[in-house]
Amino acid sequence: GQFYIAGLRDPLAADPQSLLSGTQVDPARVHSQWQFYQSLEPEFVLKRLTESLTPPKSVRLSIVNDRIIAEGEAPDT
């Protein structure tokens, strides 16, 4: 038989096809359709934030209690 899967997928998440490795499911039998969305999981939010702001190495970004925290020193530009 074939497997048909549909769902939401954040581009920063693991490739769903890679999750099949190590299983007995033949990837050729799996047909999937993914709709783009941006997850609000802290690890993904932090990665997007870091990529968009490109802070200097002296600045550390984190998320604590759903708040974005920037710590460190940055040169004036």
Buried (B, 14 or more C-beta within 10 A) or exposed (E): EEEEEEEEBBEBBEEBEEEBEEEEEEBEEBEEEBEEEEBEEEEBBBEBBEEEEEEEEEBEBEBEEEEEEEEEEEEEE
